[in-house]
């Protein structure tokens, strides 16, 4: 089923366009059957000033690792923080710089997302938390999460 497109014969405010884009994204995810069931994602509910920007994330895996790719165009490496909580929640936080003018030009329309952002992903139990690696290149943050071997425990019944 194709995504629903909202075509209107007049200019609409950016905020309305953003809502329509989110509706299209939601419908697209629903049609695909939702997210891969290995990971459970949670968008951080803390309100963020001047932005509802949440980076898009892709998650892949191979035999030895999980890979998280976060799209962060326009964000400096120094503005990105990655952490893992005791509850095994991986959080990517940062700031995409706000600009109102460029060389004396005033923007009359801005569609790019900017400001503070945060994205949280619940991690599996089979990840070596002390061995996570991060690389940032060309606006893509790549995290490598090595898999740990989960050992089966046998319980004796008395």
C-alpha positions in Angstrom: 0.0 0.0 0.0 1.5 3.3 -1.0 2.1 6.1 1.5 -0.7 8.7 1.9 0.3 11.9 0.3 -1.3 15.2 1.3 -1.3 17.6 -1.7 -2.7 21.0 -1.2 -2.9 23.8 -3.7 -1.5 26.5 -1.4 1.5 27.0 0.9 1.1 25.6 4.4 3.1 26.4 7.5 6.3 24.3 8.1 4.8 23.0 11.3 1.8 21.5 9.4 4.2 20.0 6.8 6.2 18.4 9.7 3.1 16.8 11.1 2.1 15.5 7.7 5.6 14.1 7.2 5.4 12.3 10.6 2.0 10.9 9.7 3.5 9.5 6.4 6.5 8.1 8.3 4.2 6.4 10.8 2.0 4.9 8.1 5.1 3.7 6.3 6.5 2.0 9.4 3.1 0.4 10.1 2.9 -0.9 6.5 6.3 -2.5 6.8 5.2 -4.4 9.9 6.9 -2.2 12.5 10.5 -2.3 13.6 12.7 -5.3 13.8 11.9 -7.2 17.0 15.5 -7.5 18.2 15.5 -3.9 19.5 12.9 -1.9 21.2 13.2 1.8 20.6 12.0 4.6 22.9 11.9 8.2 22.0 13.0 10.3 24.9 10.0 12.1 26.3 11.8 15.0 27.8 10.8 18.2 26.0 13.5 19.6 23.8 13.8 23.4 23.4 13.6 24.8 19.8 13.5 21.3 18.2 11.6 18.1 17.8 14.6 16.7 15.8 15.2 13.1 16.4 17.9 11.5 14.3 16.8 8.6 12.0 18.5 5.4 13.0 19.2 2.1 11.2 20.2 -1.0 13.0 21.9 -4.0 11.5 23.7 -7.1 12.7 26.1 -9.8 11.6 27.5 -12.8 13.4 29.7 -10.8 15.8 28.2 -7.3 16.2 25.1 -5.0 16.1 25.5 -1.8 14.1 23.7 1.4 14.8 23.8 4.1 12.1 22.4 7.6 13.1 21.9 10.3 10.5 23.3 13.6 12.0 23.9 15.9 9.1 25.0 19.4 10.0 26.1 18.2 13.5 29.7 18.6 14.6 31.4 15.5 16.1 32.1 17.6 19.3 28.4 18.2 19.7 27.5 14.5 20.0 27.4 12.5 23.2 26.8 8.7 23.4 26.0 6.9 26.7 24.6 3.6 28.0 22.6 3.6 31.3 22.5 0.8 33.9 19.1 -0.2 32.3 21.0 -0.8 29.0 19.5 2.2 27.2 21.8 3.6 24.6 21.3 7.4 24.3 22.6 9.6 21.5 22.4 13.3 22.4 23.7 16.4 20.8 23.0 19.8 19.2 22.5 20.7 15.6 23.5 24.3 15.5 20.8 27.0 15.1 21.4 29.7 12.5 19.1 32.5 11.7 21.2 34.4 9.2 24.0 33.6 6.8 26.2 36.4 5.6 23.4 39.0 6.3 20.7 37.0 4.6 17.5 36.4 6.6 15.7 33.0 6.2 12.1 33.3 5.1 11.5 29.6 5.3 13.5 26.8 7.1 12.7 23.1 6.8 15.9 21.7 8.3 15.7 20.4 11.8 18.0 22.0 14.3 18.5 22.4 18.1 19.1 19.9 20.8 18.2 16.2 20.1 18.1 12.9 21.9 17.4 9.4 20.8 17.3 6.3 23.0 17.4 2.7 22.1 16.9 -0.3 24.5 19.8 -2.7 24.1 19.7 -6.5 24.1 21.3 -8.4 26.9 23.9 -10.0 24.6 26.0 -6.8 24.1 29.5 -6.2 25.6 28.8 -2.7 26.9 32.5 -2.0 27.7 33.5 -2.6 24.1 31.2 -0.3 22.1 33.0 1.7 19.4 31.9 4.9 17.7 32.9 6.6 14.4 31.5 9.8 12.9 32.0 10.6 9.2 30.1 12.6 6.6 27.1 13.2 9.0 26.7 9.5 9.9 27.4 8.2 13.5 28.2 4.5 13.4 28.2 2.5 16.6 29.6 -1.0 16.7 28.2 -3.0 19.6 30.0 -6.4 20.0 27.8 -9.4 20.8 28.6 -11.3 24.0 28.0 -15.0 24.3 25.1 -15.7 26.5 25.6 -18.8 28.5 22.8 -21.1 29.3 22.4 -21.9 33.0 21.1 -25.3 34.1 19.1 -25.3 37.3 19.0 -28.5 39.3 15.5 -29.4 40.5 15.5 -30.9 44.0 
